Amino acid sequence: MSDANAVCGVLLAGGKSRRMGNRDKALLALNQKPVLSRVIEIAEPQVMSLSLNSNANPQKYEDFGFPVISDVVSGYAGPLAGILTGMDWVRKKHPRCKWLASFACDAPFVPSNLVSRCLQQALENRANLACARSGGRVHPVIGLWSLSLYISLKEAIINKGIRKVDEWTASHRLVEVEWSDEPFDPFFNINRPEDLVLAEKMTNFGGLTC
């Protein structure tokens, strides 16, 4: 992969998980394996290097072997803060990387070609952002972000107080990359206890082993 197309990744686990009773969704057991382990298995082969964004005690994740980076913006500023934190880490540790791929730690069925398809579509459309879309829904925090947007994102969060992903991406060239939601949505995320039950069924669908 050329330097211009080098991709690093960030696993987003910086939220408070209120709908899950403040339990860490990334560490929930899904068929006897942490949800985070399943996301890592999918994400790691797709990127040059991987980090984990979380505002919790980093010791909780030490067994996974990835650098844990807390938000560079205080006050739980939302997923955009996680993206900015990932960009900041890449700029310092992996300046060769020109793109950041983001994965949600509560979405254990993300496609293994997420990064390659998003990068292809971004390059073909001369876009500096690419996000996943399925079943008529856009998944704005799962996708690809050009590191060239670092300053713009930092100013938006810190100086303008922007917190909504859509509000910021609207001012940049974004391409939405479509995936089928059959037999189930690959971007299904676990927010509530009942979602975990459904995810258990999905892991057993048709012999699925993810």
NUDRENLO-377444 format. One line per field, with one value per atom (N, C-alpha, C): residue number from 1; residue in one letter; atom name; z, y, x. Coordinates in Angstrom, 2 decimals. Layout:
k: NUM	...
r: A	...
a: CA	...
w: Z	...
v: Y	...
u: X	...
! end
This chain:
k: 1	1	1	2	2	2	3	3	3	4	4	4	5	5	5	6	6	6	7	7	7	8	8	8	9	9	9	10	10	10	11	11	11	12	12	12	13	13	13	14	14	14	15	15	15	16	16	16	17	17	17	18	18	18	19	19	19	20	20	20	21	21	21	22	22	22	23	23	23	24	24	24	25	25	25	26	26	26	27	27	27	28	28	28	29	29	29	30	30	30	31	31	31	32	32	32	33	33	33	34	34	34	35	35	35	36	36	36	37	37	37	38	38	38	39	39	39	40	40	40	41	41	41	42	42	42	43	43	43	44	44	44	45	45	45	46	46	46	47	47	47	48	48	48	49	49	49	50	50	50	51	51	51	52	52	52	53	53	53	54	54	54	55	55	55	56	56	56	57	57	57	58	58	58	59	59	59	60	60	60	61	61	61	62	62	62	63	63	63	64	64	64	65	65	65	66	66	66	67	67	67	68	68	68	69	69	69	70	70	70	71	71	71	72	72	72	73	73	73	74	74	74	75	75	75	76	76	76	77	77	77	78	78	78	79	79	79	80	80	80	81	81	81	82	82	82	83	83	83	84	84	84	85	85	85	86	86	86	87	87	87	88	88	88	89	89	89	90	90	90	91	91	91	92	92	92	93	93	93	94	94	94	95	95	95	96	96	96	97	97	97	98	98	98	99	99	99	100	100	100	101	101	101	102	102	102	103	103	103	104	104	104	105	105	105	106	106	106	107	107	107	108	108	108	109	109	109	110	110	110	111	111	111	112	112	112	113	113	113	114	114	114	115	115	115	116	116	116	117	117	117	118	118	118	119	119	119	120	120	120	121	121	121	122	122	122	123	123	123	124	124	124	125	125	125	126	126	126	127	127	127	128	128	128	129	129	129	130	130	130	131	131	131	132	132	132	133	133	133	134	134	134	135	135	135	136	136	136	137	137	137	138	138	138	139	139	139	140	140	140	141	141	141	142	142	142	143	143	143	144	144	144	145	145	145	146	146	146	147	147	147	148	148	148	149	149	149	150	150	150	151	151	151	152	152	152	153	153	153	154	154	154	155	155	155	156	156	156	157	157	157	158	158	158	159	159	159	160	160	160	161	161	161	162	162	162	163	163	163	164	164	164	165	165	165	166	166	166	167	167	167	168	168	168	169	169	169	170	170	170	171	171	171	172	172	172	173	173	173	174	174	174	175	175	175	176	176	176	177	177	177	178	178	178	179	179	179	180	180	180	181	181	181	182	182	182	183	183	183	184	184	184	185	185	185	186	186	186	187	187	187	188	188	188	189	189	189	190	190	190	191	191	191	192	192	192	193	193	193	194	194	194	195	195	195	196	196	196	197	197	197	198	198	198	199	199	199	200	200	200	201	201	201	202	202	202	203	203	203	204	204	204	205	205	205	206	206	206	207	207	207	208	208	208	209	209	209	210	210	210
r: M	M	M	S	S	S	D	D	D	A	A	A	N	N	N	A	A	A	V	V	V	C	C	C	G	G	G	V	V	V	L	L	L	L	L	L	A	A	A	G	G	G	G	G	G	K	K	K	S	S	S	R	R	R	R	R	R	M	M	M	G	G	G	N	N	N	R	R	R	D	D	D	K	K	K	A	A	A	L	L	L	L	L	L	A	A	A	L	L	L	N	N	N	Q	Q	Q	K	K	K	P	P	P	V	V	V	L	L	L	S	S	S	R	R	R	V	V	V	I	I	I	E	E	E	I	I	I	A	A	A	E	E	E	P	P	P	Q	Q	Q	V	V	V	M	M	M	S	S	S	L	L	L	S	S	S	L	L	L	N	N	N	S	S	S	N	N	N	A	A	A	N	N	N	P	P	P	Q	Q	Q	K	K	K	Y	Y	Y	E	E	E	D	D	D	F	F	F	G	G	G	F	F	F	P	P	P	V	V	V	I	I	I	S	S	S	D	D	D	V	V	V	V	V	V	S	S	S	G	G	G	Y	Y	Y	A	A	A	G	G	G	P	P	P	L	L	L	A	A	A	G	G	G	I	I	I	L	L	L	T	T	T	G	G	G	M	M	M	D	D	D	W	W	W	V	V	V	R	R	R	K	K	K	K	K	K	H	H	H	P	P	P	R	R	R	C	C	C	K	K	K	W	W	W	L	L	L	A	A	A	S	S	S	F	F	F	A	A	A	C	C	C	D	D	D	A	A	A	P	P	P	F	F	F	V	V	V	P	P	P	S	S	S	N	N	N	L	L	L	V	V	V	S	S	S	R	R	R	C	C	C	L	L	L	Q	Q	Q	Q	Q	Q	A	A	A	L	L	L	E	E	E	N	N	N	R	R	R	A	A	A	N	N	N	L	L	L	A	A	A	C	C	C	A	A	A	R	R	R	S	S	S	G	G	G	G	G	G	R	R	R	V	V	V	H	H	H	P	P	P	V	V	V	I	I	I	G	G	G	L	L	L	W	W	W	S	S	S	L	L	L	S	S	S	L	L	L	Y	Y	Y	I	I	I	S	S	S	L	L	L	K	K	K	E	E	E	A	A	A	I	I	I	I	I	I	N	N	N	K	K	K	G	G	G	I	I	I	R	R	R	K	K	K	V	V	V	D	D	D	E	E	E	W	W	W	T	T	T	A	A	A	S	S	S	H	H	H	R	R	R	L	L	L	V	V	V	E	E	E	V	V	V	E	E	E	W	W	W	S	S	S	D	D	D	E	E	E	P	P	P	F	F	F	D	D	D	P	P	P	F	F	F	F	F	F	N	N	N	I	I	I	N	N	N	R	R	R	P	P	P	E	E	E	D	D	D	L	L	L	V	V	V	L	L	L	A	A	A	E	E	E	K	K	K	M	M	M	T	T	T	N	N	N	F	F	F	G	G	G	G	G	G	L	L	L	T	T	T	C	C	C
a: N	CA	C	N	CA	C	N	CA	C	N	CA	C	N	CA	C	N	CA	C	N	CA	C	N	CA	C	N	CA	C	N	CA	C	N	CA	C	N	CA	C	N	CA	C	N	CA	C	N	CA	C	N	CA	C	N	CA	C	N	CA	C	N	CA	C	N	CA	C	N	CA	C	N	CA	C	N	CA	C	N	CA	C	N	CA	C	N	CA	C	N	CA	C	N	CA	C	N	CA	C	N	CA	C	N	CA	C	N	CA	C	N	CA	C	N	CA	C	N	CA	C	N	CA	C	N	CA	C	N	CA	C	N	CA	C	N	CA	C	N	CA	C	N	CA	C	N	CA	C	N	CA	C	N	CA	C	N	CA	C	N	CA	C	N	CA	C	N	CA	C	N	CA	C	N	CA	C	N	CA	C	N	CA	C	N	CA	C	N	CA	C	N	CA	C	N	CA	C	N	CA	C	N	CA	C	N	CA	C	N	CA	C	N	CA	C	N	CA	C	N	CA	C	N	CA	C	N	CA	C	N	CA	C	N	CA	C	N	CA	C	N	CA	C	N	CA	C	N	CA	C	N	CA	C	N	CA	C	N	CA	C	N	CA	C	N	CA	C	N	CA	C	N	CA	C	N	CA	C	N	CA	C	N	CA	C	N	CA	C	N	CA	C	N	CA	C	N	CA	C	N	CA	C	N	CA	C	N	CA	C	N	CA	C	N	CA	C	N	CA	C	N	CA	C	N	CA	C	N	CA	C	N	CA	C	N	CA	C	N	CA	C	N	CA	C	N	CA	C	N	CA	C	N	CA	C	N	CA	C	N	CA	C	N	CA	C	N	CA	C	N	CA	C	N	CA	C	N	CA	C	N	CA	C	N	CA	C	N	CA	C	N	CA	C	N	CA	C	N	CA	C	N	CA	C	N	CA	C	N	CA	C	N	CA	C	N	CA	C	N	CA	C	N	CA	C	N	CA	C	N	CA	C	N	CA	C	N	CA	C	N	CA	C	N	CA	C	N	CA	C	N	CA	C	N	CA	C	N	CA	C	N	CA	C	N	CA	C	N	CA	C	N	CA	C	N	CA	C	N	CA	C	N	CA	C	N	CA	C	N	CA	C	N	CA	C	N	CA	C	N	CA	C	N	CA	C	N	CA	C	N	CA	C	N	CA	C	N	CA	C	N	CA	C	N	CA	C	N	CA	C	N	CA	C	N	CA	C	N	CA	C	N	CA	C	N	CA	C	N	CA	C	N	CA	C	N	CA	C	N	CA	C	N	CA	C	N	CA	C	N	CA	C	N	CA	C	N	CA	C	N	CA	C	N	CA	C	N	CA	C	N	CA	C	N	CA	C	N	CA	C	N	CA	C	N	CA	C	N	CA	C	N	CA	C	N	CA	C	N	CA	C	N	CA	C	N	CA	C	N	CA	C	N	CA	C	N	CA	C	N	CA	C	N	CA	C	N	CA	C	N	CA	C	N	CA	C	N	CA	C	N	CA	C	N	CA	C	N	CA	C	N	CA	C	N	CA	C	N	CA	C	N	CA	C	N	CA	C	N	CA	C	N	CA	C	N	CA	C	N	CA	C	N	CA	C	N	CA	C	N	CA	C	N	CA	C	N	CA	C	N	CA	C	N	CA	C	N	CA	C	N	CA	C
w: 0.00	0.00	0.00	-0.86	-0.93	0.30	0.58	1.73	1.63	0.41	0.23	0.61	0.58	0.88	2.18	2.97	4.22	5.20	5.88	6.79	8.17	9.20	10.58	11.09	12.25	12.74	14.19	14.55	15.94	16.29	17.42	17.97	18.93	18.67	19.48	20.63	21.84	23.05	24.10	23.65	24.56	25.18	24.86	25.39	26.80	27.34	28.72	28.84	27.71	27.70	28.63	28.59	29.49	29.26	27.98	27.69	28.07	28.37	28.83	30.34	31.02	32.46	32.86	32.00	32.22	32.26	31.77	31.63	30.37	30.40	29.25	28.15	27.08	26.01	25.35	25.26	24.60	25.31	26.62	27.39	27.67	27.14	27.30	26.57	27.14	26.52	25.47	24.26	23.16	22.76	23.12	22.93	23.50	24.76	25.56	25.07	24.27	23.81	23.91	24.45	24.55	23.19	23.17	21.93	21.31	22.14	21.64	20.89	21.38	20.70	19.29	19.13	17.81	16.87	17.39	16.57	16.15	17.08	16.78	15.69	15.77	14.77	13.36	13.26	11.97	11.56	12.52	12.21	11.98	12.79	12.76	11.39	10.67	9.37	8.31	8.59	7.59	7.66	8.72	8.94	9.24	9.13	9.39	10.89	11.68	13.13	13.75	15.00	15.62	17.04	17.42	18.77	19.30	20.60	21.25	21.97	21.59	22.24	23.35	24.59	25.74	26.83	27.56	28.69	30.02	29.95	31.16	31.59	32.69	33.16	32.12	31.57	30.49	30.90	32.19	32.65	32.29	32.08	31.70	30.37	29.55	28.19	27.97	29.02	28.83	28.22	28.42	27.86	26.34	25.76	24.31	23.55	24.25	23.65	22.71	22.82	21.96	22.80	22.25	22.99	23.25	24.48	24.86	24.93	24.16	24.08	24.54	25.55	26.05	25.25	25.27	24.48	24.74	23.67	23.79	24.11	24.08	24.45	25.69	26.70	27.95	27.85	28.79	28.93	28.07	27.66	26.85	25.67	24.76	23.64	22.49	22.67	21.66	20.68	19.67	18.75	17.94	17.66	16.94	17.75	19.07	19.91	19.81	19.67	19.49	18.17	17.13	15.83	15.91	16.51	16.66	17.46	18.50	19.31	18.50	17.68	16.80	15.82	15.24	14.30	14.99	16.20	16.95	17.20	17.57	17.81	16.53	15.42	14.14	13.75	13.89	13.52	14.32	15.57	16.43	16.25	16.12	16.12	14.73	13.79	12.45	11.39	11.28	10.33	8.88	8.59	7.22	6.85	7.82	7.55	7.14	6.08	5.59	5.81	6.26	6.50	7.87	8.51	9.76	9.55	9.83	9.79	11.21	11.34	12.66	12.74	13.86	14.13	15.47	15.54	16.80	17.59	18.87	19.69	20.08	19.70	19.98	18.71	17.62	16.33	15.91	16.33	16.14	14.79	13.86	12.58	11.38	11.62	10.54	9.45	8.19	7.09	7.08	6.60	6.52	5.39	4.54	3.44	3.66	4.90	5.19	4.70	5.10	4.77	3.27	2.66	1.23	0.38	0.69	-0.09	0.16	1.42	1.73	1.07	1.10	0.48	-1.02	-1.65	-3.08	-3.48	-2.73	-3.05	-2.78	-1.73	-1.43	-2.54	-3.00	-4.05	-5.37	-5.71	-6.98	-7.02	-5.87	-5.81	-5.31	-5.13	-4.64	-3.35	-2.49	-1.21	-0.12	0.95	2.09	3.29	3.07	4.09	3.40	4.06	3.56	4.77	4.71	5.82	5.29	6.15	5.78	5.75	4.89	4.78	4.54	5.21	5.01	5.42	4.72	5.07	5.14	4.30	4.31	5.42	6.19	7.31	7.10	7.47	7.41	8.78	8.77	10.01	10.04	10.50	10.31	11.04	12.10	12.83	12.41	11.41	10.90	9.47	9.29	7.96	7.94	7.05	6.76	6.79	7.37	7.56	7.09	6.23	5.78	6.89	7.10	8.12	7.75	6.50	6.09	6.76	7.37	8.02	9.50	9.98	11.41	11.95	11.31	11.80	11.77	10.69	10.57	11.69	11.98	13.03	14.40	14.64	15.93	16.18	15.18	15.32	15.51	14.81	14.93	16.34	16.93	18.26	19.34	19.28	20.36	20.24	19.04	18.88	18.57	17.87	17.46	18.29	19.10	19.96	19.22	18.02	17.23	17.84	18.01	18.59	17.67	16.82	15.94	14.72	14.46	13.35	12.02	11.79	10.53	10.30	11.37	11.24	10.71	11.17	10.70	9.32	9.09	7.80	6.65	6.94	5.89	5.16	5.81	5.20	4.45	4.31	3.62	2.58	1.74	0.69	1.24	1.41	2.01	0.98	0.95	0.11	1.03	0.76	1.54	0.77	1.45	0.82	1.27	0.31	0.60	0.82	1.88	2.12	2.25	1.87	2.03	3.51	3.89	5.27	5.35	4.33	4.33	4.41	5.18	6.01	7.29	7.64	8.74	8.51	9.23	9.05	9.62	8.79	9.29	10.25	10.34	11.23	12.45	12.71	13.92	15.13	16.03	17.22	18.49	19.50	20.78	21.73	21.91	22.80	24.09	24.00	25.12	25.40	26.58	26.90	25.86	25.34	24.35	23.04	22.75	21.55	21.69	22.90	23.14	22.90	23.32	23.09	21.59	20.86	19.41	18.74	19.21	18.65	18.86	19.99	20.25	19.16	18.79	17.75	16.40	16.15	14.87	14.69	15.78	15.66	15.28	15.55	15.22	13.92	13.25	12.03	10.91	10.35	9.19	9.41	10.66	10.93	11.04	11.19	11.31	12.51	12.33	13.40	13.87	13.45	13.84	15.32
v: -1.20	0.00	1.24	2.22	3.44	4.29	5.22	6.10	6.88	7.26	8.06	7.29	5.96	5.13	4.35	4.63	3.92	4.22	3.19	3.33	2.80	3.58	3.13	3.07	2.43	2.26	2.66	3.02	3.30	2.58	1.93	1.26	2.23	2.58	3.60	2.97	3.26	2.75	3.84	5.08	6.21	6.65	5.98	6.39	5.91	6.31	5.95	4.74	4.21	3.00	3.10	4.21	4.41	3.38	3.06	2.12	0.69	0.46	-0.86	-0.83	0.14	0.25	0.61	1.38	1.82	0.68	-0.49	-1.59	-1.36	-1.76	-1.58	-2.55	-2.02	-2.88	-3.67	-3.08	-3.75	-5.02	-5.10	-6.26	-7.26	-7.00	-7.96	-9.26	-10.37	-11.67	-11.97	-12.24	-12.64	-14.05	-15.01	-16.43	-16.73	-16.31	-16.61	-15.92	-14.87	-14.10	-12.63	-11.78	-10.35	-9.75	-8.87	-8.20	-7.54	-6.92	-6.25	-7.22	-8.44	-9.43	-9.69	-9.75	-10.00	-8.83	-7.61	-6.43	-6.39	-6.70	-6.70	-7.70	-8.88	-9.92	-9.45	-8.61	-8.09	-6.88	-6.00	-4.73	-4.86	-5.64	-5.65	-5.99	-7.01	-7.32	-6.23	-5.28	-4.27	-3.01	-2.88	-1.63	-1.89	-0.84	-0.90	-0.98	-0.27	-0.25	0.11	-0.31	-0.17	0.37	1.27	1.81	1.69	1.90	1.81	3.12	3.78	5.03	4.73	5.04	4.83	5.82	6.26	7.15	6.40	5.09	4.26	3.97	3.29	2.88	1.99	2.38	1.59	0.17	-0.08	-1.42	-2.43	-1.95	-2.85	-3.56	-2.92	-3.43	-3.94	-4.03	-4.36	-5.74	-6.65	-8.00	-8.03	-6.96	-6.95	-6.50	-5.87	-5.55	-4.36	-3.44	-2.27	-1.01	0.04	1.31	1.86	2.28	2.86	4.37	5.09	6.55	7.19	8.06	8.76	10.03	10.54	11.71	12.88	13.52	14.73	15.94	15.75	16.80	16.33	17.14	16.72	16.77	16.09	16.19	15.26	14.11	13.15	13.85	14.32	15.15	14.33	13.02	12.21	11.57	10.89	10.13	10.98	12.23	13.09	13.28	13.33	13.44	12.19	11.04	9.80	9.78	10.29	10.38	11.32	12.49	13.44	12.83	12.09	11.44	10.41	9.65	8.69	9.37	10.47	11.23	11.75	12.27	12.81	11.72	10.53	9.39	9.00	8.94	8.57	9.60	10.87	11.92	11.81	11.39	11.29	9.98	8.89	7.56	6.96	7.32	6.72	7.79	8.74	9.85	9.41	8.18	7.66	7.48	7.17	6.92	8.20	8.13	9.28	9.14	7.97	7.71	7.05	7.34	6.69	5.94	4.65	3.85	3.77	3.94	3.89	2.72	2.02	0.86	1.07	0.78	0.88	-0.42	-0.28	-1.46	-2.23	-1.73	-2.46	-3.03	-3.06	-3.58	-4.75	-5.97	-7.13	-7.84	-7.33	-8.03	-7.21	-6.21	-5.33	-6.14	-5.81	-6.59	-6.54	-7.62	-7.70	-6.87	-6.33	-5.46	-4.02	-3.66	-2.29	-1.27	-1.43	-0.44	-0.40	-1.56	-1.59	-0.96	-1.24	-0.66	0.83	1.25	2.67	3.45	2.90	3.58	3.68	2.60	2.61	3.67	3.71	4.67	6.12	6.31	7.65	8.14	7.27	7.67	7.91	7.02	7.15	8.42	8.81	9.97	11.23	11.11	12.24	12.80	11.88	12.26	12.19	12.94	12.86	12.18	11.66	10.89	9.78	8.63	7.55	6.86	6.60	5.90	4.80	3.88	2.73	3.10	2.38	2.54	1.17	0.90	-0.38	-0.22	-0.94	-0.92	0.46	1.38	2.73	3.62	3.12	3.89	4.13	5.32	5.67	5.43	4.92	4.64	5.56	6.80	7.83	7.61	6.78	6.60	5.34	4.64	3.45	3.76	3.95	4.30	4.82	5.76	6.22	7.74	8.27	9.71	10.12	11.12	11.60	12.39	12.13	12.88	14.35	14.68	16.08	16.92	16.26	16.96	17.22	16.88	16.98	18.39	19.38	20.76	21.20	20.88	21.24	20.62	19.34	18.66	19.23	19.51	20.06	21.41	22.26	23.58	23.44	22.50	22.32	21.91	21.01	20.50	21.52	22.08	22.95	24.37	24.94	26.34	26.55	25.60	25.76	24.93	24.02	23.21	22.19	21.81	20.83	19.44	18.76	17.41	16.38	16.81	15.87	15.56	14.28	13.85	14.42	14.31	14.76	16.25	17.02	18.46	18.81	18.07	18.35	17.76	16.52	15.89	16.59	17.30	17.98	19.03	19.52	20.55	19.97	18.64	17.98	17.00	16.50	15.59	14.17	13.70	12.39	11.45	10.23	9.21	8.11	7.68	6.60	5.29	4.28	2.99	1.99	1.42	0.58	-0.88	-1.47	-2.91	-3.45	-4.68	-5.31	-5.59	-5.51	-5.86	-7.24	-8.05	-9.43	-10.41	-11.48	-11.92	-11.10	-10.28	-9.34	-8.18	-7.11	-5.89	-6.09	-5.96	-6.14	-5.04	-3.97	-2.87	-2.81	-3.92	-4.05	-3.77	-2.91	-2.61	-2.94	-3.25	-3.70	-2.52	-2.01	-0.87	-1.25	-2.25	-2.61	-4.11	-4.54	-5.97	-6.86	-6.42	-7.23	-7.33	-6.32	-6.38	-7.48	-7.66	-8.70	-10.08	-10.26	-11.52	-11.77	-10.75	-10.88	-11.17	-10.53	-10.76	-12.20	-12.78	-14.19	-15.07	-14.77	-15.53	-15.32	-14.10	-13.78	-14.50	-14.69	-15.40	-16.85	-17.37	-18.78	-18.94	-17.82	-17.91	-18.56	-19.61	-20.24	-20.68	-21.00	-21.45	-20.34	-19.09	-17.95	-18.15	-17.91	-18.16	-16.89	-15.72	-14.50	-14.19
u: 0.84	0.00	0.88	0.61	1.39	1.14	2.09	1.92	0.62	0.24	-0.97	-2.23	-2.15	-3.32	-3.18	-2.15	-1.94	-3.08	-3.55	-4.71	-4.37	-4.62	-4.58	-6.01	-6.20	-7.56	-7.73	-8.95	-9.28	-10.58	-10.58	-11.76	-12.42	-13.65	-14.34	-15.09	-14.64	-15.31	-15.36	-15.55	-15.47	-16.77	-17.88	-19.18	-19.43	-20.59	-20.93	-21.84	-22.36	-23.18	-24.39	-25.08	-26.22	-27.32	-27.59	-28.69	-28.33	-27.06	-26.64	-26.39	-26.99	-26.83	-25.42	-24.73	-23.35	-22.34	-22.74	-21.79	-20.97	-19.71	-18.84	-19.24	-19.83	-20.33	-19.22	-18.04	-16.92	-16.50	-16.76	-16.32	-17.43	-18.62	-19.71	-19.37	-19.79	-19.53	-20.59	-20.13	-21.00	-20.60	-21.44	-21.08	-19.70	-19.51	-18.32	-17.05	-17.21	-16.06	-16.40	-15.50	-15.82	-16.16	-17.14	-17.52	-16.30	-15.46	-14.27	-13.35	-13.21	-12.37	-12.86	-14.16	-14.74	-14.49	-14.62	-14.36	-12.89	-12.00	-10.56	-10.23	-10.81	-10.54	-10.89	-11.92	-12.34	-11.49	-11.21	-10.56	-9.06	-8.38	-6.92	-6.33	-6.85	-6.25	-6.46	-7.34	-7.68	-6.84	-6.04	-5.31	-3.84	-3.06	-1.63	-1.33	-2.11	-1.96	-3.29	-3.50	-4.81	-4.67	-5.58	-5.63	-7.06	-7.21	-8.51	-8.79	-9.87	-10.27	-11.26	-10.87	-11.75	-11.38	-12.39	-12.17	-12.22	-12.27	-12.27	-10.83	-10.69	-9.36	-8.71	-7.56	-6.94	-6.57	-6.46	-6.12	-7.20	-8.40	-9.50	-9.22	-8.39	-8.17	-6.74	-5.95	-4.54	-4.32	-5.25	-5.09	-5.23	-5.78	-5.98	-4.74	-3.81	-2.52	-2.49	-3.44	-3.46	-3.32	-2.72	-2.65	-4.04	-4.29	-5.57	-5.41	-6.18	-6.06	-7.36	-7.25	-8.44	-8.66	-9.88	-10.24	-9.30	-8.89	-8.07	-8.93	-10.25	-11.20	-11.96	-12.04	-12.67	-14.19	-14.85	-16.30	-17.12	-16.56	-17.32	-18.00	-17.18	-17.66	-18.23	-18.40	-19.05	-18.08	-18.64	-17.79	-16.82	-17.16	-16.22	-14.94	-15.08	-13.89	-13.04	-13.68	-12.95	-12.20	-12.83	-12.18	-10.98	-11.17	-10.08	-8.93	-9.26	-8.24	-7.48	-8.20	-7.55	-6.62	-7.07	-6.24	-4.99	-5.16	-4.03	-2.99	-3.44	-2.55	-1.82	-2.52	-1.90	-0.84	-1.15	-0.20	1.10	0.99	2.17	2.92	2.19	2.80	3.00	2.14	2.20	1.97	2.87	2.66	2.57	2.99	2.85	1.38	0.54	-0.87	-1.58	-2.32	-3.07	-4.58	-5.00	-6.42	-6.59	-7.70	-8.08	-9.39	-9.38	-10.60	-11.16	-12.46	-13.08	-14.05	-13.98	-14.82	-15.51	-16.80	-17.53	-17.34	-16.99	-16.72	-17.97	-19.13	-20.38	-20.99	-20.21	-20.70	-19.82	-20.17	-19.28	-19.38	-20.18	-20.36	-19.91	-19.08	-18.62	-17.91	-18.14	-17.54	-16.01	-15.43	-13.97	-13.40	-14.27	-13.81	-14.24	-14.52	-14.96	-13.95	-12.69	-11.67	-11.40	-11.25	-10.91	-12.01	-13.26	-14.36	-14.50	-14.35	-14.46	-13.33	-12.13	-10.99	-11.17	-11.62	-11.84	-12.86	-13.97	-15.02	-14.56	-13.79	-13.29	-12.36	-11.47	-10.53	-11.25	-12.18	-12.89	-13.75	-14.28	-15.16	-14.45	-13.14	-12.35	-12.94	-13.34	-13.94	-12.88	-13.09	-12.17	-12.81	-14.03	-14.73	-15.52	-15.59	-16.44	-17.06	-18.36	-19.00	-19.90	-20.22	-21.04	-22.52	-23.24	-24.68	-25.30	-26.43	-27.12	-28.58	-29.44	-30.86	-31.47	-30.99	-31.53	-31.02	-30.05	-29.50	-28.02	-27.58	-26.16	-25.54	-24.31	-23.59	-22.37	-22.54	-21.52	-20.20	-20.19	-18.93	-18.19	-18.72	-18.04	-17.60	-16.32	-15.86	-14.44	-14.18	-12.83	-12.78	-11.69	-11.52	-10.12	-10.04	-8.74	-8.07	-6.78	-6.04	-5.89	-6.15	-6.08	-7.16	-8.15	-9.26	-9.01	-7.83	-7.53	-7.77	-7.20	-7.34	-8.80	-9.49	-10.90	-11.73	-11.48	-12.24	-11.90	-10.65	-10.23	-10.89	-10.90	-11.52	-13.03	-13.64	-15.09	-15.49	-14.72	-15.04	-14.71	-13.51	-13.03	-13.57	-13.52	-13.90	-15.38	-15.99	-17.39	-18.35	-17.82	-18.68	-19.52	-19.11	-19.87	-19.72	-20.83	-20.82	-21.47	-22.38	-23.06	-22.20	-22.04	-21.20	-21.71	-23.01	-23.59	-23.39	-23.42	-23.25	-21.87	-20.87	-19.51	-19.24	-19.65	-19.37	-20.08	-21.15	-21.91	-21.08	-20.03	-19.21	-18.01	-17.98	-16.87	-17.43	-16.54	-16.98	-17.06	-18.28	-18.55	-19.17	-18.69	-19.31	-19.86	-21.08	-21.71	-21.55	-21.04	-20.75	-21.80	-22.51	-23.68	-23.31	-23.92	-23.87	-25.29	-25.48	-26.78	-27.05	-28.32	-28.69	-29.34	-29.10	-29.58	-28.41	-28.48	-29.61	-29.78	-28.75	-28.92	-27.96	-28.19	-27.40	-26.00	-24.95	-23.59	-23.16	-23.94	-23.59	-24.50	-25.16	-25.97	-25.09	-25.57	-24.77	-25.53	-24.79	-25.34	-25.44	-26.65	-26.86	-27.57	-28.47	-29.32	-29.19	-29.61	-29.52	-30.19	-31.34	-32.04	-31.26	-30.44	-29.59	-28.54	-28.05	-27.05	-27.66	-28.90	-29.60	-29.75	-30.13	-30.28	-28.95	-27.89	-26.56	-26.12	-26.50	-26.19	-26.81	-28.05	-28.73	-28.06	-27.60	-26.98	-25.64	-24.90	-23.63	-23.81	-24.99	-25.28	-26.04	-26.31	-27.10	-26.30	-26.83	-26.21	-24.78	-24.45	-23.08	-22.07	-22.55	-21.65	-20.74	-19.47	-18.52	-17.82	-18.28	-17.58	-17.84
! end
